[in-house]
């Protein structure tokens, strides 16, 4: 007497789970006051971008309002955001930075 959902053997998955960590985009926001050269320097210093790539990202943010600096695991992304905000604060720039799950 097999009714739906009854007496059906469960296949046990024995493969150990190796869950991939969620990834987070670190986003830079445009503003009217932070100098372009400071943003380029910060992209080189915090995100290890080469000068041309740093310039490209800065101009993208400047022209579109927001841009991706990199994609990282949660704790790395959190640390990058904190470093950006601290550098901006210390240099008295209003630069904003946030993270968003991919
Ligand atoms: N818009 C700024 C300016 O013209 C430059 C800038 C670029 C600021 C990117 C912030 O995330 C930013 N001085």
Backbone and ligand atoms as CSV (ligand in chain L), in Angstrom:
chain,resi,resn,atom,element,x,y,z
A,1,UNK,N,N,0.833,-1.194,0.000
A,1,UNK,CA,C,0.000,0.000,0.000
A,1,UNK,C,C,0.871,1.248,0.000
A,2,UNK,N,N,1.290,1.619,-1.189
A,2,UNK,CA,C,2.124,2.826,-1.387
A,2,UNK,C,C,1.236,4.027,-1.657
A,3,UNK,N,N,1.121,4.886,-0.690
A,3,UNK,CA,C,0.453,6.145,-1.008
A,3,UNK,C,C,1.519,7.230,-1.164
A,4,UNK,N,N,1.177,8.289,-1.834
A,4,UNK,CA,C,2.206,9.310,-2.124
A,4,UNK,C,C,2.866,9.805,-0.843
A,5,UNK,N,N,4.147,9.813,-0.849
A,5,UNK,CA,C,4.897,10.325,0.294
A,5,UNK,C,C,5.094,9.300,1.395
A,6,UNK,N,N,4.594,8.082,1.239
A,6,UNK,CA,C,4.744,7.074,2.292
A,6,UNK,C,C,5.671,5.959,1.854
A,7,UNK,N,N,6.369,5.345,2.822
A,7,UNK,CA,C,7.223,4.175,2.580
A,7,UNK,C,C,8.258,4.382,1.464
A,8,UNK,N,N,8.702,5.536,1.321
A,8,UNK,CA,C,9.686,5.809,0.274
A,8,UNK,C,C,11.051,5.971,0.936
A,9,UNK,N,N,12.003,5.174,0.518
A,9,UNK,CA,C,13.349,5.235,1.108
A,9,UNK,C,C,13.961,6.618,0.881
A,10,UNK,N,N,14.586,7.136,1.928
A,10,UNK,CA,C,15.274,8.418,1.795
A,10,UNK,C,C,16.702,8.146,1.352
A,11,UNK,N,N,17.134,8.838,0.331
A,11,UNK,CA,C,18.530,8.715,-0.106
A,11,UNK,C,C,19.366,9.671,0.735
A,12,UNK,N,N,20.282,9.096,1.493
A,12,UNK,CA,C,21.100,9.913,2.384
A,12,UNK,C,C,22.299,10.425,1.602
A,13,UNK,N,N,22.446,11.735,1.634
A,13,UNK,CA,C,23.575,12.349,0.943
A,13,UNK,C,C,24.763,12.338,1.900
A,14,UNK,N,N,25.781,11.586,1.564
A,14,UNK,CA,C,26.909,11.465,2.482
A,14,UNK,C,C,28.029,12.452,2.212
A,15,UNK,N,N,27.940,13.106,1.065
A,15,UNK,CA,C,28.999,14.073,0.741
A,15,UNK,C,C,29.037,15.178,1.799
A,16,UNK,N,N,30.189,15.419,2.406
A,16,UNK,CA,C,30.262,16.487,3.405
A,16,UNK,C,C,29.961,17.835,2.755
A,17,UNK,N,N,29.150,18.615,3.444
A,17,UNK,CA,C,28.812,19.926,2.887
A,17,UNK,C,C,30.020,20.849,3.012
A,18,UNK,N,N,30.373,21.482,1.901
A,18,UNK,CA,C,31.395,22.527,1.929
A,18,UNK,C,C,30.708,23.775,1.390
A,19,UNK,N,N,29.935,24.407,2.240
A,19,UNK,CA,C,29.117,25.536,1.771
A,19,UNK,C,C,30.004,26.714,1.395
A,20,UNK,N,N,29.793,27.228,0.207
A,20,UNK,CA,C,30.544,28.406,-0.225
A,20,UNK,C,C,30.025,29.621,0.545
A,21,UNK,N,N,30.929,30.459,1.014
A,21,UNK,CA,C,30.478,31.641,1.760
A,21,UNK,C,C,29.752,32.624,0.845
A,22,UNK,N,N,28.772,33.310,1.381
A,22,UNK,CA,C,28.127,34.386,0.623
A,22,UNK,C,C,29.154,35.467,0.324
A,23,UNK,N,N,28.974,36.127,-0.803
A,23,UNK,CA,C,29.900,37.196,-1.190
A,23,UNK,C,C,29.190,38.546,-1.157
A,24,UNK,N,N,29.975,39.548,-0.874
A,24,UNK,CA,C,29.445,40.909,-0.689
A,24,UNK,C,C,30.199,41.889,-1.573
A,25,UNK,N,N,29.436,42.722,-2.289
A,25,UNK,CA,C,30.023,43.795,-3.089
A,25,UNK,C,C,30.300,44.971,-2.171
A,26,UNK,N,N,31.491,45.543,-2.264
A,26,UNK,CA,C,31.770,46.799,-1.569
A,26,UNK,C,C,31.514,47.919,-2.570
A,27,UNK,N,N,30.622,48.828,-2.191
A,27,UNK,CA,C,30.180,49.905,-3.083
A,27,UNK,C,C,30.688,51.252,-2.593
A,28,UNK,N,N,31.137,52.058,-3.548
A,28,UNK,CA,C,31.545,53.427,-3.265
A,28,UNK,C,C,30.455,54.346,-3.806
A,29,UNK,N,N,30.112,55.378,-3.035
A,29,UNK,CA,C,29.071,56.322,-3.433
A,29,UNK,C,C,29.705,57.644,-3.854
A,30,UNK,N,N,29.132,58.267,-4.844
A,30,UNK,CA,C,29.624,59.577,-5.291
A,30,UNK,C,C,29.198,60.677,-4.322
A,31,UNK,N,N,29.983,61.736,-4.284
A,31,UNK,CA,C,29.575,62.978,-3.607
A,31,UNK,C,C,30.267,64.109,-4.354
A,32,UNK,N,N,29.915,65.349,-4.005
A,32,UNK,CA,C,30.444,66.508,-4.751
A,32,UNK,C,C,31.754,67.047,-4.176
A,33,UNK,N,N,32.241,66.508,-3.053
A,33,UNK,CA,C,33.345,67.149,-2.333
A,33,UNK,C,C,34.635,66.353,-2.240
A,34,UNK,N,N,34.538,65.026,-2.173
A,34,UNK,CA,C,35.762,64.221,-2.050
A,34,UNK,C,C,36.599,64.372,-3.323
A,35,UNK,N,N,37.880,64.735,-3.194
A,35,UNK,CA,C,38.708,64.918,-4.401
A,35,UNK,C,C,38.862,63.610,-5.183
A,36,UNK,N,N,38.849,63.724,-6.491
A,36,UNK,CA,C,39.014,62.545,-7.347
A,36,UNK,C,C,40.309,61.809,-7.020
A,37,UNK,N,N,41.385,62.558,-6.790
A,37,UNK,CA,C,42.689,61.919,-6.543
A,37,UNK,C,C,42.701,61.150,-5.222
A,38,UNK,N,N,41.908,61.612,-4.242
A,38,UNK,CA,C,41.812,60.870,-2.983
A,38,UNK,C,C,41.133,59.521,-3.214
A,39,UNK,N,N,40.082,59.510,-4.022
A,39,UNK,CA,C,39.352,58.265,-4.307
A,39,UNK,C,C,40.263,57.292,-5.064
A,40,UNK,N,N,41.016,57.802,-6.015
A,40,UNK,CA,C,41.952,56.955,-6.770
A,40,UNK,C,C,43.004,56.366,-5.819
A,41,UNK,N,N,43.559,57.214,-4.962
A,41,UNK,CA,C,44.563,56.751,-3.993
A,41,UNK,C,C,43.986,55.664,-3.082
A,42,UNK,N,N,42.763,55.881,-2.614
A,42,UNK,CA,C,42.097,54.933,-1.724
A,42,UNK,C,C,41.837,53.576,-2.415
A,43,UNK,N,N,41.457,53.631,-3.677
A,43,UNK,CA,C,41.229,52.379,-4.426
A,43,UNK,C,C,42.539,51.609,-4.601
A,44,UNK,N,N,43.633,52.325,-4.731
A,44,UNK,CA,C,44.947,51.677,-4.815
A,44,UNK,C,C,45.348,51.104,-3.455
A,45,UNK,N,N,45.150,51.896,-2.396
A,45,UNK,CA,C,45.648,51.533,-1.062
A,45,UNK,C,C,44.806,50.445,-0.394
A,46,UNK,N,N,43.491,50.561,-0.466
A,46,UNK,CA,C,42.603,49.636,0.266
A,46,UNK,C,C,42.214,48.429,-0.583
A,47,UNK,N,N,42.010,48.661,-1.878
A,47,UNK,CA,C,41.482,47.586,-2.741
A,47,UNK,C,C,42.542,47.006,-3.685
A,48,UNK,N,N,43.786,47.476,-3.544
A,48,UNK,CA,C,44.921,46.939,-4.315
A,48,UNK,C,C,44.679,47.011,-5.827
A,49,UNK,N,N,44.054,48.089,-6.265
A,49,UNK,CA,C,43.852,48.302,-7.702
A,49,UNK,C,C,45.085,48.990,-8.289
A,50,UNK,N,N,45.392,48.648,-9.540
A,50,UNK,CA,C,46.414,49.394,-10.268
A,50,UNK,C,C,45.879,50.781,-10.591
A,51,UNK,N,N,46.753,51.705,-10.994
A,51,UNK,CA,C,46.331,53.088,-11.175
A,51,UNK,C,C,45.229,53.230,-12.233
A,52,UNK,N,N,45.366,52.539,-13.347
A,52,UNK,CA,C,44.381,52.659,-14.437
A,52,UNK,C,C,43.011,52.143,-14.012
A,53,UNK,N,N,42.997,51.006,-13.316
A,53,UNK,CA,C,41.748,50.414,-12.823
A,53,UNK,C,C,41.121,51.312,-11.748
A,54,UNK,N,N,41.949,51.862,-10.873
A,54,UNK,CA,C,41.463,52.774,-9.825
A,54,UNK,C,C,40.807,54.008,-10.462
A,55,UNK,N,N,41.450,54.535,-11.481
A,55,UNK,CA,C,40.921,55.706,-12.198
A,55,UNK,C,C,39.585,55.361,-12.868
A,56,UNK,N,N,39.513,54.187,-13.466
A,56,UNK,CA,C,38.298,53.721,-14.148
A,56,UNK,C,C,37.132,53.606,-13.156
A,57,UNK,N,N,37.384,53.005,-11.994
A,57,UNK,CA,C,36.332,52.838,-10.977
A,57,UNK,C,C,35.888,54.203,-10.447
A,58,UNK,N,N,36.858,55.076,-10.141
A,58,UNK,CA,C,36.527,56.415,-9.628
A,58,UNK,C,C,35.637,57.162,-10.627
A,59,UNK,N,N,36.005,57.126,-11.909
A,59,UNK,CA,C,35.223,57.839,-12.930
A,59,UNK,C,C,33.834,57.219,-13.094
A,60,UNK,N,N,33.757,55.895,-12.958
A,60,UNK,CA,C,32.453,55.226,-13.020
A,60,UNK,C,C,31.547,55.735,-11.889
A,61,UNK,N,N,32.091,55.794,-10.671
A,61,UNK,CA,C,31.304,56.274,-9.517
A,61,UNK,C,C,30.928,57.744,-9.736
A,62,UNK,N,N,31.895,58.537,-10.186
A,62,UNK,CA,C,31.666,59.963,-10.442
A,62,UNK,C,C,30.531,60.160,-11.464
A,63,UNK,N,N,30.492,59.323,-12.496
A,63,UNK,CA,C,29.505,59.479,-13.579
A,63,UNK,C,C,28.175,58.777,-13.330
A,64,UNK,N,N,28.169,57.726,-12.514
A,64,UNK,CA,C,26.956,56.910,-12.332
A,64,UNK,C,C,26.400,56.955,-10.913
A,65,UNK,N,N,27.162,57.539,-9.982
A,65,UNK,CA,C,26.652,57.692,-8.618
A,65,UNK,C,C,27.078,56.593,-7.673
A,66,UNK,N,N,27.372,55.420,-8.196
A,66,UNK,CA,C,27.773,54.289,-7.362
A,66,UNK,C,C,28.612,53.335,-8.218
A,67,UNK,N,N,29.494,52.583,-7.559
A,67,UNK,CA,C,30.309,51.616,-8.295
A,67,UNK,C,C,30.888,50.570,-7.359
A,68,UNK,N,N,31.269,49.447,-7.945
A,68,UNK,CA,C,31.791,48.313,-7.175
A,68,UNK,C,C,33.320,48.405,-7.078
A,69,UNK,N,N,33.821,48.351,-5.842
A,69,UNK,CA,C,35.279,48.351,-5.617
A,69,UNK,C,C,35.844,46.947,-5.592
A,70,UNK,N,N,34.992,45.970,-5.242
A,70,UNK,CA,C,35.453,44.592,-5.152
A,70,UNK,C,C,34.378,43.723,-4.534
A,71,UNK,N,N,34.593,42.408,-4.577
A,71,UNK,CA,C,33.644,41.435,-4.036
A,71,UNK,C,C,34.409,40.530,-3.075
A,72,UNK,N,N,33.900,40.414,-1.841
A,72,UNK,CA,C,34.646,39.749,-0.772
A,72,UNK,C,C,33.692,38.956,0.127
A,73,UNK,N,N,34.279,38.094,0.950
A,73,UNK,CA,C,33.491,37.458,2.009
A,73,UNK,C,C,33.099,38.523,3.041
A,74,UNK,N,N,32.147,38.180,3.901
A,74,UNK,CA,C,31.542,39.161,4.811
A,74,UNK,C,C,32.567,39.955,5.626
A,75,UNK,N,N,33.459,39.238,6.302
A,75,UNK,CA,C,34.388,39.925,7.214
A,75,UNK,C,C,35.394,40.797,6.482
A,76,UNK,N,N,35.838,40.330,5.306
A,76,UNK,CA,C,36.779,41.133,4.506
A,76,UNK,C,C,36.076,42.391,4.008
A,77,UNK,N,N,34.851,42.232,3.506
A,77,UNK,CA,C,34.084,43.384,3.004
A,77,UNK,C,C,33.856,44.406,4.129
A,78,UNK,N,N,33.490,43.897,5.294
A,78,UNK,CA,C,33.249,44.752,6.463
A,78,UNK,C,C,34.508,45.550,6.822
A,79,UNK,N,N,35.650,44.892,6.770
A,79,UNK,CA,C,36.933,45.550,7.085
A,79,UNK,C,C,37.262,46.623,6.057
A,80,UNK,N,N,37.040,46.344,4.770
A,80,UNK,CA,C,37.307,47.337,3.710
A,80,UNK,C,C,36.426,48.574,3.914
A,81,UNK,N,N,35.137,48.355,4.188
A,81,UNK,CA,C,34.213,49.476,4.395
A,81,UNK,C,C,34.702,50.327,5.574
A,82,UNK,N,N,35.093,49.660,6.665
A,82,UNK,CA,C,35.567,50.389,7.851
A,82,UNK,C,C,36.831,51.182,7.529
A,83,UNK,N,N,37.751,50.596,6.745
A,83,UNK,CA,C,38.991,51.296,6.372
A,83,UNK,C,C,38.684,52.524,5.526
A,84,UNK,N,N,37.765,52.393,4.561
A,84,UNK,CA,C,37.396,53.529,3.709
A,84,UNK,C,C,36.799,54.652,4.558
A,85,UNK,N,N,35.853,54.292,5.435
A,85,UNK,CA,C,35.170,55.313,6.235
A,85,UNK,C,C,36.140,56.004,7.194
A,86,UNK,N,N,37.082,55.257,7.743
A,86,UNK,CA,C,38.070,55.838,8.653
A,86,UNK,C,C,39.027,56.774,7.907
A,87,UNK,N,N,39.492,56.363,6.734
A,87,UNK,CA,C,40.376,57.222,5.929
A,87,UNK,C,C,39.640,58.490,5.497
A,88,UNK,N,N,38.370,58.349,5.092
A,88,UNK,CA,C,37.575,59.512,4.690
A,88,UNK,C,C,37.411,60.464,5.881
A,89,UNK,N,N,37.061,59.907,7.040
A,89,UNK,CA,C,36.863,60.706,8.255
A,89,UNK,C,C,38.145,61.463,8.638
A,90,UNK,N,N,39.277,60.740,8.651
A,90,UNK,CA,C,40.557,61.341,9.032
A,90,UNK,C,C,40.960,62.467,8.105
A,91,UNK,N,N,40.537,62.368,6.836
A,91,UNK,CA,C,40.879,63.396,5.850
A,91,UNK,C,C,39.743,64.402,5.638
A,92,UNK,N,N,38.715,64.275,6.463
A,92,UNK,CA,C,37.565,65.195,6.440
A,92,UNK,C,C,36.865,65.248,5.085
A,93,UNK,N,N,36.732,64.053,4.462
A,93,UNK,CA,C,35.967,63.935,3.224
A,93,UNK,C,C,34.657,63.208,3.539
A,94,UNK,N,N,33.578,63.573,2.837
A,94,UNK,CA,C,32.266,62.959,3.126
A,94,UNK,C,C,32.045,61.617,2.414
A,95,UNK,N,N,33.089,61.060,1.841
A,95,UNK,CA,C,32.999,59.824,1.064
A,95,UNK,C,C,32.242,58.727,1.818
A,96,UNK,N,N,31.286,58.105,1.128
A,96,UNK,CA,C,30.499,57.031,1.725
A,96,UNK,C,C,30.762,55.706,1.014
A,97,UNK,N,N,30.700,54.647,1.787
A,97,UNK,CA,C,31.021,53.315,1.297
A,97,UNK,C,C,30.094,52.328,2.023
A,98,UNK,N,N,29.608,51.341,1.298
A,98,UNK,CA,C,28.704,50.372,1.922
A,98,UNK,C,C,28.933,48.991,1.302
A,99,UNK,N,N,28.270,47.973,1.851
A,99,UNK,CA,C,28.381,46.637,1.277
A,99,UNK,C,C,27.004,46.053,1.060
A,100,UNK,N,N,26.912,45.130,0.091
A,100,UNK,CA,C,25.630,44.578,-0.306
A,100,UNK,C,C,25.849,43.112,-0.720
A,101,UNK,N,N,25.027,42.218,-0.212
A,101,UNK,CA,C,25.159,40.808,-0.570
A,101,UNK,C,C,24.907,40.618,-2.063
A,102,UNK,N,N,25.731,39.817,-2.705
A,102,UNK,CA,C,25.606,39.568,-4.155
A,102,UNK,C,C,24.324,38.808,-4.481
L,1,LIG,N1,N,32.512,63.621,-7.529
L,1,LIG,C1,C,33.796,63.876,-6.906
L,1,LIG,C2,C,34.408,65.140,-7.465
L,1,LIG,O1,O,34.064,65.546,-8.546
L,1,LIG,C3,C,34.767,62.702,-7.103
L,1,LIG,C4,C,34.296,61.454,-6.463
L,1,LIG,C5,C,34.371,60.245,-7.147
L,1,LIG,C6,C,33.803,61.450,-5.160
L,1,LIG,C7,C,33.964,59.054,-6.563
L,1,LIG,C8,C,33.395,60.261,-4.544
L,1,LIG,O2,O,33.120,57.887,-4.654
L,1,LIG,C9,C,33.484,59.077,-5.246
L,1,LIG,N2,N,35.366,65.730,-6.761
